[in-house]
Amino acid sequence: MFFNSQKNKTFMEREIYAQPKILSDILECYLKDDDVVMDLPDNVEKVLLVASGSSYNCARFGADLFDKIANIEAGAIYSGEFLLKSVIPSNERILYIFITQSGETSDTNKALMKAKENNLRTCCITNYENSSIWKLADYKINCHAGEEKSIAATKSLTAQALCLSLIVLKYAKLKGIDIKSYVDSIKNLPCEINNALSLRSKIQKYSKMLLSYDNVIVSADGLDYALAREASLKMKETTYLNINSYILGEFMHGHVAVLNKKSAFIYIVTDNLNYAATKNLNKIKKDYKPLILLIGNQNDKINVNINLNLNIENVVVKSFAIIVIAQLFALEMAMRLHHNVDKPKGLEKVIQ
Protein backbone atom coordinates (compact mmCIF):
# COMPACT_ATOMS: atom_id res chain seq x y z
CA MET A 1 0.00 0.00 0.00
CA PHE A 2 1.37 3.41 -1.02
CA PHE A 3 0.57 6.91 0.22
CA ASN A 4 -1.63 9.01 -2.05
CA SER A 5 0.82 11.69 -3.10
CA GLN A 6 -1.82 13.68 -4.98
CA LYS A 7 -3.14 15.07 -1.68
CA ASN A 8 0.10 16.96 -1.19
CA LYS A 9 0.41 20.55 -2.35
CA THR A 10 3.90 20.87 -3.82
CA PHE A 11 5.75 18.88 -6.46
CA MET A 12 8.48 18.14 -3.91
CA GLU A 13 5.94 16.57 -1.56
CA ARG A 14 4.37 14.56 -4.36
CA GLU A 15 7.74 13.34 -5.55
CA ILE A 16 8.81 12.33 -2.03
CA TYR A 17 5.61 10.35 -1.55
CA ALA A 18 5.87 8.78 -5.01
CA GLN A 19 9.06 6.94 -4.05
CA PRO A 20 7.62 3.67 -2.66
CA LYS A 21 5.76 3.03 -5.93
CA ILE A 22 8.73 4.01 -8.09
CA LEU A 23 11.12 1.76 -6.16
CA SER A 24 8.61 -1.09 -6.39
CA ASP A 25 8.44 -0.64 -10.16
CA ILE A 26 12.25 -0.65 -10.45
CA LEU A 27 12.45 -3.92 -8.51
CA GLU A 28 9.79 -5.43 -10.74
CA CYS A 29 11.68 -4.31 -13.83
CA TYR A 30 15.21 -5.43 -12.92
CA LEU A 31 14.78 -8.21 -10.34
CA LYS A 32 13.63 -11.49 -11.89
CA ASP A 33 13.56 -14.71 -9.83
CA ASP A 34 16.11 -13.19 -7.41
CA ASP A 35 18.49 -12.37 -10.28
CA VAL A 36 19.40 -8.87 -11.37
CA VAL A 37 18.62 -8.54 -15.07
CA MET A 38 20.60 -5.67 -16.58
CA ASP A 39 22.70 -5.40 -19.72
CA LEU A 40 26.20 -4.94 -18.34
CA PRO A 41 29.69 -6.32 -19.12
CA ASP A 42 30.77 -9.35 -17.12
CA ASN A 43 34.53 -8.86 -16.78
CA VAL A 44 34.71 -5.88 -14.43
CA GLU A 45 37.43 -5.54 -11.79
CA LYS A 46 37.17 -1.83 -11.04
CA VAL A 47 34.39 0.76 -11.23
CA LEU A 48 34.65 4.55 -11.41
CA LEU A 49 31.47 6.57 -10.95
CA VAL A 50 31.15 10.09 -12.36
CA ALA A 51 28.38 12.57 -11.47
CA SER A 52 27.48 15.98 -10.04
CA GLY A 53 25.20 17.28 -7.27
CA SER A 54 22.88 14.74 -5.69
CA SER A 55 23.93 12.23 -8.35
CA TYR A 56 27.48 12.50 -7.00
CA ASN A 57 26.22 11.60 -3.52
CA CYS A 58 24.54 8.61 -5.14
CA ALA A 59 27.83 7.74 -6.85
CA ARG A 60 29.71 7.93 -3.55
CA PHE A 61 27.11 5.68 -1.91
CA GLY A 62 27.45 3.22 -4.79
CA ALA A 63 31.24 3.21 -4.64
CA ASP A 64 31.10 2.20 -0.98
CA LEU A 65 28.57 -0.53 -1.81
CA PHE A 66 30.86 -2.00 -4.48
CA ASP A 67 33.54 -2.31 -1.81
CA LYS A 68 31.24 -3.55 0.98
CA ILE A 69 29.11 -6.04 -0.94
CA ALA A 70 30.91 -7.00 -4.16
CA ASN A 71 34.56 -6.69 -3.08
CA ILE A 72 35.20 -4.56 -6.16
CA GLU A 73 37.47 -1.52 -6.07
CA ALA A 74 35.42 1.58 -6.81
CA GLY A 75 35.61 5.34 -6.55
CA ALA A 76 33.47 8.40 -7.17
CA ILE A 77 34.56 11.62 -8.84
CA TYR A 78 32.79 14.87 -9.68
CA SER A 79 32.12 15.32 -13.40
CA GLY A 80 33.91 18.67 -13.43
CA GLU A 81 36.93 17.18 -11.69
CA PHE A 82 37.00 14.28 -14.16
CA LEU A 83 37.18 16.80 -17.02
CA LEU A 84 40.31 18.35 -15.47
CA LYS A 85 42.16 15.04 -15.19
CA SER A 86 45.17 14.73 -17.49
CA VAL A 87 45.58 11.03 -16.71
CA ILE A 88 42.55 8.72 -16.69
CA PRO A 89 42.81 5.07 -15.57
CA SER A 90 42.41 2.99 -18.73
CA ASN A 91 41.92 -0.75 -18.60
CA GLU A 92 39.56 -3.13 -20.39
CA ARG A 93 38.31 -4.35 -16.99
CA ILE A 94 37.35 -0.88 -15.70
CA LEU A 95 33.76 0.26 -16.07
CA TYR A 96 32.90 3.96 -15.93
CA ILE A 97 29.37 4.70 -14.71
CA PHE A 98 27.92 8.15 -15.39
CA ILE A 99 24.86 9.23 -13.40
CA THR A 100 22.52 12.05 -14.45
CA GLN A 101 18.80 12.46 -13.87
CA SER A 102 18.11 14.41 -17.04
CA GLY A 103 20.66 12.75 -19.28
CA GLU A 104 21.58 16.29 -20.35
CA THR A 105 23.79 17.41 -17.45
CA SER A 106 26.49 19.35 -19.27
CA ASP A 107 29.60 18.46 -17.27
CA THR A 108 28.58 14.81 -16.88
CA ASN A 109 27.90 14.46 -20.60
CA LYS A 110 31.23 16.09 -21.45
CA ALA A 111 32.93 13.71 -19.02
CA LEU A 112 31.40 10.73 -20.82
CA MET A 113 32.54 12.16 -24.17
CA LYS A 114 36.06 12.38 -22.77
CA ALA A 115 35.82 8.75 -21.65
CA LYS A 116 34.70 7.71 -25.13
CA GLU A 117 37.62 9.61 -26.68
CA ASN A 118 39.90 7.51 -24.48
CA ASN A 119 38.17 4.26 -25.53
CA LEU A 120 36.84 3.54 -22.03
CA ARG A 121 33.85 1.32 -21.33
CA THR A 122 30.90 3.44 -20.29
CA CYS A 123 27.52 2.95 -18.65
CA CYS A 124 24.88 5.57 -17.85
CA ILE A 125 22.14 5.64 -15.25
CA THR A 126 19.55 8.19 -16.29
CA ASN A 127 15.86 8.97 -16.17
CA TYR A 128 15.39 9.59 -19.88
CA GLU A 129 15.88 7.20 -22.75
CA ASN A 130 17.04 8.89 -25.95
CA SER A 131 18.72 11.66 -23.94
CA SER A 132 22.19 12.72 -25.05
CA ILE A 133 23.97 10.55 -22.51
CA TRP A 134 21.76 7.56 -23.33
CA LYS A 135 22.85 7.74 -26.96
CA LEU A 136 26.54 8.06 -26.05
CA ALA A 137 26.94 5.31 -23.41
CA ASP A 138 27.86 1.71 -24.23
CA TYR A 139 25.51 0.35 -21.56
CA LYS A 140 22.32 2.05 -20.42
CA ILE A 141 20.15 1.81 -17.28
CA ASN A 142 16.80 3.64 -17.10
CA CYS A 143 16.03 4.55 -13.48
CA HIS A 144 12.27 4.95 -14.28
CA ALA A 145 11.67 7.85 -11.87
CA GLY A 146 9.32 9.75 -14.16
CA GLU A 147 9.43 13.51 -14.68
CA GLU A 148 10.83 15.36 -11.67
CA LYS A 149 9.51 18.92 -11.47
CA SER A 150 10.96 20.04 -8.16
CA ILE A 151 14.52 21.40 -8.28
CA ALA A 152 15.59 19.28 -5.30
CA ALA A 153 16.29 15.72 -6.42
CA THR A 154 14.21 13.28 -4.38
CA LYS A 155 12.59 10.45 -6.33
CA SER A 156 15.29 10.55 -9.01
CA LEU A 157 18.00 10.19 -6.34
CA THR A 158 16.51 7.10 -4.71
CA ALA A 159 15.70 5.61 -8.12
CA GLN A 160 19.32 6.06 -9.23
CA ALA A 161 20.58 4.66 -5.93
CA LEU A 162 18.40 1.56 -6.23
CA CYS A 163 19.56 0.91 -9.79
CA LEU A 164 23.15 1.28 -8.62
CA SER A 165 22.52 -1.06 -5.68
CA LEU A 166 21.16 -3.67 -8.06
CA ILE A 167 24.22 -3.30 -10.29
CA VAL A 168 26.39 -3.96 -7.22
CA LEU A 169 24.37 -7.09 -6.41
CA LYS A 170 24.70 -8.31 -9.99
CA TYR A 171 28.48 -8.05 -9.86
CA ALA A 172 28.63 -9.59 -6.40
CA LYS A 173 26.77 -12.64 -7.70
CA LEU A 174 29.07 -12.85 -10.74
CA LYS A 175 31.95 -13.11 -8.25
CA GLY A 176 30.26 -16.01 -6.49
CA ILE A 177 29.09 -14.00 -3.47
CA ASP A 178 25.80 -15.07 -1.88
CA ILE A 179 23.44 -12.11 -2.27
CA LYS A 180 20.23 -13.81 -1.11
CA SER A 181 19.99 -11.89 2.17
CA TYR A 182 20.43 -8.57 0.35
CA VAL A 183 17.85 -9.49 -2.29
CA ASP A 184 15.34 -10.60 0.35
CA SER A 185 15.84 -7.36 2.28
CA ILE A 186 15.68 -5.09 -0.73
CA LYS A 187 12.33 -6.55 -1.73
CA ASN A 188 10.96 -4.91 1.44
CA LEU A 189 12.34 -1.51 0.43
CA PRO A 190 8.99 0.05 -0.67
CA CYS A 191 7.39 -0.98 2.63
CA GLU A 192 10.26 0.46 4.67
CA ILE A 193 10.06 3.74 2.75
CA ASN A 194 6.37 3.91 3.63
CA ASN A 195 7.34 3.41 7.27
CA ALA A 196 9.85 6.24 7.00
CA LEU A 197 7.18 8.53 5.55
CA SER A 198 4.96 7.71 8.52
CA LEU A 199 7.50 9.48 10.78
CA ARG A 200 6.58 12.86 9.33
CA SER A 201 4.82 14.14 12.47
CA LYS A 202 8.01 13.60 14.49
CA ILE A 203 10.09 15.20 11.75
CA GLN A 204 7.83 18.25 11.77
CA LYS A 205 8.56 18.75 15.47
CA TYR A 206 12.30 18.20 15.12
CA SER A 207 12.49 20.48 12.07
CA LYS A 208 11.09 23.36 14.09
CA MET A 209 13.78 22.76 16.70
CA LEU A 210 16.61 22.73 14.14
CA LEU A 211 15.62 26.13 12.75
CA SER A 212 16.44 27.77 16.08
CA TYR A 213 20.18 27.02 15.72
CA ASP A 214 22.91 29.09 14.07
CA ASN A 215 24.73 26.01 12.76
CA VAL A 216 23.48 22.63 11.69
CA ILE A 217 26.14 19.98 11.09
CA VAL A 218 25.37 16.62 9.51
CA SER A 219 28.00 13.99 10.15
CA ALA A 220 28.62 10.28 9.60
CA ASP A 221 31.35 7.74 8.92
CA GLY A 222 32.06 5.21 6.19
CA LEU A 223 29.13 4.22 4.00
CA ASP A 224 26.88 6.64 5.89
CA TYR A 225 28.88 9.72 4.86
CA ALA A 226 27.18 9.76 1.44
CA LEU A 227 23.86 9.95 3.30
CA ALA A 228 25.11 12.86 5.41
CA ARG A 229 26.23 14.69 2.26
CA GLU A 230 22.83 14.23 0.65
CA ALA A 231 20.98 15.25 3.83
CA SER A 232 22.95 18.48 4.16
CA LEU A 233 22.55 19.28 0.46
CA LYS A 234 18.77 18.80 0.58
CA MET A 235 18.42 21.01 3.67
CA LYS A 236 20.80 23.63 2.31
CA GLU A 237 19.21 24.05 -1.12
CA THR A 238 15.65 24.31 0.26
CA THR A 239 16.30 26.39 3.43
CA TYR A 240 19.26 28.50 2.17
CA LEU A 241 20.92 27.90 5.55
CA ASN A 242 24.62 27.08 5.79
CA ILE A 243 24.22 23.40 6.66
CA ASN A 244 27.35 21.33 6.12
CA SER A 245 28.40 17.68 6.23
CA TYR A 246 31.61 16.11 7.51
CA ILE A 247 33.13 12.72 8.17
CA LEU A 248 33.13 12.70 11.98
CA GLY A 249 36.84 11.99 12.43
CA GLU A 250 37.78 14.80 10.03
CA PHE A 251 35.31 17.17 11.73
CA MET A 252 37.33 16.87 14.95
CA HIS A 253 40.37 18.35 13.14
CA GLY A 254 39.56 22.05 13.43
CA HIS A 255 36.07 22.11 11.91
CA VAL A 256 34.63 21.36 15.35
CA ALA A 257 35.29 25.01 16.27
CA VAL A 258 32.02 26.02 14.54
CA LEU A 259 30.20 24.41 17.49
CA ASN A 260 31.25 27.40 19.60
CA LYS A 261 28.12 28.99 18.14
CA LYS A 262 24.68 27.69 19.07
CA SER A 263 24.59 24.47 17.08
CA ALA A 264 22.66 21.34 16.25
CA PHE A 265 24.62 18.21 15.40
CA ILE A 266 23.01 15.43 13.37
CA TYR A 267 24.80 12.09 13.27
CA ILE A 268 23.70 9.39 10.83
CA VAL A 269 24.47 5.75 11.54
CA THR A 270 23.12 2.62 9.85
CA ASP A 271 25.04 0.13 11.99
CA ASN A 272 26.37 -0.03 15.54
CA LEU A 273 28.45 2.94 16.66
CA ASN A 274 32.16 2.12 16.74
CA TYR A 275 34.48 3.12 19.57
CA ALA A 276 35.96 6.14 17.78
CA ALA A 277 32.56 7.59 16.86
CA THR A 278 31.27 7.08 20.42
CA LYS A 279 34.34 8.80 21.86
CA ASN A 280 34.09 11.76 19.46
CA LEU A 281 30.36 12.26 19.99
CA ASN A 282 30.77 12.20 23.76
CA LYS A 283 33.58 14.77 23.50
CA ILE A 284 31.39 17.02 21.33
CA LYS A 285 28.56 16.73 23.85
CA LYS A 286 30.83 17.50 26.81
CA ASP A 287 32.83 20.38 25.26
CA TYR A 288 30.19 22.18 23.18
CA LYS A 289 26.78 20.97 24.39
CA PRO A 290 25.00 21.13 21.01
CA LEU A 291 21.63 19.60 20.35
CA ILE A 292 22.50 16.09 19.15
CA LEU A 293 20.10 14.26 16.86
CA LEU A 294 21.00 10.64 16.15
CA ILE A 295 19.32 9.14 13.07
CA GLY A 296 19.44 5.42 12.39
CA ASN A 297 20.37 3.30 15.39
CA GLN A 298 19.49 3.39 19.06
CA ASN A 299 22.55 3.88 21.26
CA ASP A 300 22.90 4.16 25.02
CA LYS A 301 26.62 4.95 25.03
CA ILE A 302 26.09 8.63 24.29
CA ASN A 303 23.66 11.11 25.77
CA VAL A 304 21.76 12.40 22.72
CA ASN A 305 18.85 14.83 22.82
CA ILE A 306 16.85 13.08 20.11
CA ASN A 307 17.12 9.55 18.75
CA LEU A 308 15.21 8.82 15.56
CA ASN A 309 15.68 5.06 15.62
CA LEU A 310 14.89 2.87 12.60
CA ASN A 311 14.30 -0.79 13.28
CA ILE A 312 15.70 -2.00 9.95
CA GLU A 313 18.34 -4.71 9.99
CA ASN A 314 19.76 -4.36 6.47
CA VAL A 315 22.05 -1.33 6.20
CA VAL A 316 21.30 -0.75 2.50
CA VAL A 317 17.55 -0.61 3.08
CA LYS A 318 18.07 1.54 6.17
CA SER A 319 20.17 3.92 4.05
CA PHE A 320 17.24 4.53 1.72
CA ALA A 321 14.92 5.18 4.66
CA ILE A 322 17.37 7.76 6.03
CA ILE A 323 17.57 9.50 2.65
CA VAL A 324 13.78 9.87 2.67
CA ILE A 325 13.81 11.15 6.25
CA ALA A 326 16.38 13.78 5.20
CA GLN A 327 14.09 14.81 2.35
CA LEU A 328 11.23 15.29 4.81
CA PHE A 329 13.45 17.39 7.07
CA ALA A 330 14.37 19.60 4.11
CA LEU A 331 10.72 19.93 3.09
CA GLU A 332 9.45 20.77 6.58
CA MET A 333 12.23 23.25 7.36
CA ALA A 334 11.74 25.08 4.06
CA MET A 335 7.97 25.21 4.47
CA ARG A 336 8.35 26.73 7.95
CA LEU A 337 10.55 29.39 6.37
CA HIS A 338 7.86 29.96 3.70
CA HIS A 339 10.24 29.11 0.86
CA ASN A 340 9.21 27.88 -2.56
CA VAL A 341 10.37 24.27 -2.16
CA ASP A 342 9.86 23.49 -5.86
CA LYS A 343 11.90 26.42 -7.15
CA PRO A 344 14.48 27.55 -4.58
CA LYS A 345 15.72 31.05 -5.27
CA GLY A 346 18.59 31.15 -7.75
CA LEU A 347 18.60 27.39 -8.43
CA GLU A 348 17.75 25.41 -11.52
CA LYS A 349 18.48 21.92 -12.79
CA VAL A 350 21.85 22.20 -14.50
CA ILE A 351 21.57 20.87 -18.04
CA GLN A 352 23.58 23.38 -20.05
C-alpha positions as CSV (number, residue, x, y, z in Angstrom):
1,M,0.0,0.0,0.0
2,F,1.4,3.4,-1.0
3,F,0.6,6.9,0.2
4,N,-1.6,9.0,-2.0
5,S,0.8,11.7,-3.1
6,Q,-1.8,13.7,-5.0
7,K,-3.1,15.1,-1.7
8,N,0.1,17.0,-1.2
9,K,0.4,20.6,-2.3
10,T,3.9,20.9,-3.8
11,F,5.8,18.9,-6.5
12,M,8.5,18.1,-3.9
13,E,5.9,16.6,-1.6
14,R,4.4,14.6,-4.4
15,E,7.7,13.3,-5.5
16,I,8.8,12.3,-2.0
17,Y,5.6,10.3,-1.5
18,A,5.9,8.8,-5.0
19,Q,9.1,6.9,-4.1
20,P,7.6,3.7,-2.7
21,K,5.8,3.0,-5.9
22,I,8.7,4.0,-8.1
23,L,11.1,1.8,-6.2
24,S,8.6,-1.1,-6.4
25,D,8.4,-0.6,-10.2
26,I,12.2,-0.6,-10.4
27,L,12.5,-3.9,-8.5
28,E,9.8,-5.4,-10.7
29,C,11.7,-4.3,-13.8
30,Y,15.2,-5.4,-12.9
31,L,14.8,-8.2,-10.3
32,K,13.6,-11.5,-11.9
33,D,13.6,-14.7,-9.8
34,D,16.1,-13.2,-7.4
35,D,18.5,-12.4,-10.3
36,V,19.4,-8.9,-11.4
37,V,18.6,-8.5,-15.1
38,M,20.6,-5.7,-16.6
39,D,22.7,-5.4,-19.7
40,L,26.2,-4.9,-18.3
41,P,29.7,-6.3,-19.1
42,D,30.8,-9.4,-17.1
43,N,34.5,-8.9,-16.8
44,V,34.7,-5.9,-14.4
45,E,37.4,-5.5,-11.8
46,K,37.2,-1.8,-11.0
47,V,34.4,0.8,-11.2
48,L,34.6,4.5,-11.4
49,L,31.5,6.6,-11.0
50,V,31.1,10.1,-12.4
51,A,28.4,12.6,-11.5
52,S,27.5,16.0,-10.0
53,G,25.2,17.3,-7.3
54,S,22.9,14.7,-5.7
55,S,23.9,12.2,-8.3
56,Y,27.5,12.5,-7.0
57,N,26.2,11.6,-3.5
58,C,24.5,8.6,-5.1
59,A,27.8,7.7,-6.8
60,R,29.7,7.9,-3.6
61,F,27.1,5.7,-1.9
62,G,27.5,3.2,-4.8
63,A,31.2,3.2,-4.6
64,D,31.1,2.2,-1.0
65,L,28.6,-0.5,-1.8
66,F,30.9,-2.0,-4.5
67,D,33.5,-2.3,-1.8
68,K,31.2,-3.5,1.0
69,I,29.1,-6.0,-0.9
70,A,30.9,-7.0,-4.2
71,N,34.6,-6.7,-3.1
72,I,35.2,-4.6,-6.2
73,E,37.5,-1.5,-6.1
74,A,35.4,1.6,-6.8
75,G,35.6,5.3,-6.5
76,A,33.5,8.4,-7.2
77,I,34.6,11.6,-8.8
78,Y,32.8,14.9,-9.7
79,S,32.1,15.3,-13.4
80,G,33.9,18.7,-13.4
81,E,36.9,17.2,-11.7
82,F,37.0,14.3,-14.2
83,L,37.2,16.8,-17.0
84,L,40.3,18.3,-15.5
85,K,42.2,15.0,-15.2
86,S,45.2,14.7,-17.5
87,V,45.6,11.0,-16.7
88,I,42.5,8.7,-16.7
89,P,42.8,5.1,-15.6
90,S,42.4,3.0,-18.7
91,N,41.9,-0.8,-18.6
92,E,39.6,-3.1,-20.4
93,R,38.3,-4.3,-17.0
94,I,37.4,-0.9,-15.7
95,L,33.8,0.3,-16.1
96,Y,32.9,4.0,-15.9
97,I,29.4,4.7,-14.7
98,F,27.9,8.2,-15.4
99,I,24.9,9.2,-13.4
100,T,22.5,12.0,-14.5
101,Q,18.8,12.5,-13.9
102,S,18.1,14.4,-17.0
103,G,20.7,12.8,-19.3
104,E,21.6,16.3,-20.3
105,T,23.8,17.4,-17.4
106,S,26.5,19.3,-19.3
107,D,29.6,18.5,-17.3
108,T,28.6,14.8,-16.9
109,N,27.9,14.5,-20.6
110,K,31.2,16.1,-21.4
111,A,32.9,13.7,-19.0
112,L,31.4,10.7,-20.8
113,M,32.5,12.2,-24.2
114,K,36.1,12.4,-22.8
115,A,35.8,8.8,-21.6
116,K,34.7,7.7,-25.1
117,E,37.6,9.6,-26.7
118,N,39.9,7.5,-24.5
119,N,38.2,4.3,-25.5
120,L,36.8,3.5,-22.0
121,R,33.8,1.3,-21.3
122,T,30.9,3.4,-20.3
123,C,27.5,3.0,-18.7
124,C,24.9,5.6,-17.8
125,I,22.1,5.6,-15.2
126,T,19.6,8.2,-16.3
127,N,15.9,9.0,-16.2
128,Y,15.4,9.6,-19.9
129,E,15.9,7.2,-22.7
130,N,17.0,8.9,-26.0
131,S,18.7,11.7,-23.9
132,S,22.2,12.7,-25.1
133,I,24.0,10.6,-22.5
134,W,21.8,7.6,-23.3
135,K,22.9,7.7,-27.0
136,L,26.5,8.1,-26.1
137,A,26.9,5.3,-23.4
138,D,27.9,1.7,-24.2
139,Y,25.5,0.3,-21.6
140,K,22.3,2.0,-20.4
141,I,20.2,1.8,-17.3
142,N,16.8,3.6,-17.1
143,C,16.0,4.5,-13.5
144,H,12.3,4.9,-14.3
145,A,11.7,7.8,-11.9
146,G,9.3,9.8,-14.2
147,E,9.4,13.5,-14.7
148,E,10.8,15.4,-11.7
149,K,9.5,18.9,-11.5
150,S,11.0,20.0,-8.2
151,I,14.5,21.4,-8.3
152,A,15.6,19.3,-5.3
153,A,16.3,15.7,-6.4
154,T,14.2,13.3,-4.4
155,K,12.6,10.5,-6.3
156,S,15.3,10.6,-9.0
157,L,18.0,10.2,-6.3
158,T,16.5,7.1,-4.7
159,A,15.7,5.6,-8.1
160,Q,19.3,6.1,-9.2
161,A,20.6,4.7,-5.9
162,L,18.4,1.6,-6.2
163,C,19.6,0.9,-9.8
164,L,23.1,1.3,-8.6
165,S,22.5,-1.1,-5.7
166,L,21.2,-3.7,-8.1
167,I,24.2,-3.3,-10.3
168,V,26.4,-4.0,-7.2
169,L,24.4,-7.1,-6.4
170,K,24.7,-8.3,-10.0
171,Y,28.5,-8.0,-9.9
172,A,28.6,-9.6,-6.4
173,K,26.8,-12.6,-7.7
174,L,29.1,-12.9,-10.7
175,K,32.0,-13.1,-8.3
176,G,30.3,-16.0,-6.5
177,I,29.1,-14.0,-3.5
178,D,25.8,-15.1,-1.9
179,I,23.4,-12.1,-2.3
180,K,20.2,-13.8,-1.1
181,S,20.0,-11.9,2.2
182,Y,20.4,-8.6,0.4
183,V,17.8,-9.5,-2.3
184,D,15.3,-10.6,0.4
185,S,15.8,-7.4,2.3
186,I,15.7,-5.1,-0.7
187,K,12.3,-6.6,-1.7
188,N,11.0,-4.9,1.4
189,L,12.3,-1.5,0.4
190,P,9.0,0.0,-0.7
191,C,7.4,-1.0,2.6
192,E,10.3,0.5,4.7
193,I,10.1,3.7,2.8
194,N,6.4,3.9,3.6
195,N,7.3,3.4,7.3
196,A,9.9,6.2,7.0
197,L,7.2,8.5,5.5
198,S,5.0,7.7,8.5
199,L,7.5,9.5,10.8
200,R,6.6,12.9,9.3
201,S,4.8,14.1,12.5
202,K,8.0,13.6,14.5
203,I,10.1,15.2,11.7
204,Q,7.8,18.3,11.8
205,K,8.6,18.7,15.5
206,Y,12.3,18.2,15.1
207,S,12.5,20.5,12.1
208,K,11.1,23.4,14.1
209,M,13.8,22.8,16.7
210,L,16.6,22.7,14.1
211,L,15.6,26.1,12.7
212,S,16.4,27.8,16.1
213,Y,20.2,27.0,15.7
214,D,22.9,29.1,14.1
215,N,24.7,26.0,12.8
216,V,23.5,22.6,11.7
217,I,26.1,20.0,11.1
218,V,25.4,16.6,9.5
219,S,28.0,14.0,10.1
220,A,28.6,10.3,9.6
221,D,31.3,7.7,8.9
222,G,32.1,5.2,6.2
223,L,29.1,4.2,4.0
224,D,26.9,6.6,5.9
225,Y,28.9,9.7,4.9
226,A,27.2,9.8,1.4
227,L,23.9,9.9,3.3
228,A,25.1,12.9,5.4
229,R,26.2,14.7,2.3
230,E,22.8,14.2,0.7
231,A,21.0,15.2,3.8
232,S,22.9,18.5,4.2
233,L,22.5,19.3,0.5
234,K,18.8,18.8,0.6
235,M,18.4,21.0,3.7
236,K,20.8,23.6,2.3
237,E,19.2,24.1,-1.1
238,T,15.7,24.3,0.3
239,T,16.3,26.4,3.4
240,Y,19.3,28.5,2.2
241,L,20.9,27.9,5.5
242,N,24.6,27.1,5.8
243,I,24.2,23.4,6.7
244,N,27.4,21.3,6.1
245,S,28.4,17.7,6.2
246,Y,31.6,16.1,7.5
247,I,33.1,12.7,8.2
248,L,33.1,12.7,12.0
249,G,36.8,12.0,12.4
250,E,37.8,14.8,10.0
251,F,35.3,17.2,11.7
252,M,37.3,16.9,14.9
253,H,40.4,18.4,13.1
254,G,39.6,22.1,13.4
255,H,36.1,22.1,11.9
256,V,34.6,21.4,15.3
257,A,35.3,25.0,16.3
258,V,32.0,26.0,14.5
259,L,30.2,24.4,17.5
260,N,31.2,27.4,19.6
261,K,28.1,29.0,18.1
262,K,24.7,27.7,19.1
263,S,24.6,24.5,17.1
264,A,22.7,21.3,16.3
265,F,24.6,18.2,15.4
266,I,23.0,15.4,13.4
267,Y,24.8,12.1,13.3
268,I,23.7,9.4,10.8
269,V,24.5,5.8,11.5
270,T,23.1,2.6,9.9
271,D,25.0,0.1,12.0
272,N,26.4,0.0,15.5
273,L,28.4,2.9,16.7
274,N,32.2,2.1,16.7
275,Y,34.5,3.1,19.6
276,A,36.0,6.1,17.8
277,A,32.6,7.6,16.9
278,T,31.3,7.1,20.4
279,K,34.3,8.8,21.9
280,N,34.1,11.8,19.5
281,L,30.4,12.3,20.0
282,N,30.8,12.2,23.8
283,K,33.6,14.8,23.5
284,I,31.4,17.0,21.3
285,K,28.6,16.7,23.9
286,K,30.8,17.5,26.8
287,D,32.8,20.4,25.3
288,Y,30.2,22.2,23.2
289,K,26.8,21.0,24.4
290,P,25.0,21.1,21.0
291,L,21.6,19.6,20.3
292,I,22.5,16.1,19.2
293,L,20.1,14.3,16.9
294,L,21.0,10.6,16.2
295,I,19.3,9.1,13.1
296,G,19.4,5.4,12.4
297,N,20.4,3.3,15.4
298,Q,19.5,3.4,19.1
299,N,22.5,3.9,21.3
300,D,22.9,4.2,25.0
301,K,26.6,5.0,25.0
302,I,26.1,8.6,24.3
303,N,23.7,11.1,25.8
304,V,21.8,12.4,22.7
305,N,18.9,14.8,22.8
306,I,16.8,13.1,20.1
307,N,17.1,9.5,18.8
308,L,15.2,8.8,15.6
309,N,15.7,5.1,15.6
310,L,14.9,2.9,12.6
311,N,14.3,-0.8,13.3
312,I,15.7,-2.0,9.9
313,E,18.3,-4.7,10.0
314,N,19.8,-4.4,6.5
315,V,22.1,-1.3,6.2
316,V,21.3,-0.7,2.5
317,V,17.5,-0.6,3.1
318,K,18.1,1.5,6.2
319,S,20.2,3.9,4.0
320,F,17.2,4.5,1.7
321,A,14.9,5.2,4.7
322,I,17.4,7.8,6.0
323,I,17.6,9.5,2.6
324,V,13.8,9.9,2.7
325,I,13.8,11.2,6.3
326,A,16.4,13.8,5.2
327,Q,14.1,14.8,2.3
328,L,11.2,15.3,4.8
329,F,13.5,17.4,7.1
330,A,14.4,19.6,4.1
331,L,10.7,19.9,3.1
332,E,9.5,20.8,6.6
333,M,12.2,23.3,7.4
334,A,11.7,25.1,4.1
335,M,8.0,25.2,4.5
336,R,8.3,26.7,7.9
337,L,10.6,29.4,6.4
338,H,7.9,30.0,3.7
339,H,10.2,29.1,0.9
340,N,9.2,27.9,-2.6
341,V,10.4,24.3,-2.2
342,D,9.9,23.5,-5.9
343,K,11.9,26.4,-7.2
344,P,14.5,27.6,-4.6
345,K,15.7,31.1,-5.3
346,G,18.6,31.1,-7.8
347,L,18.6,27.4,-8.4
348,E,17.8,25.4,-11.5
349,K,18.5,21.9,-12.8
350,V,21.8,22.2,-14.5
351,I,21.6,20.9,-18.0
352,Q,23.6,23.4,-20.1
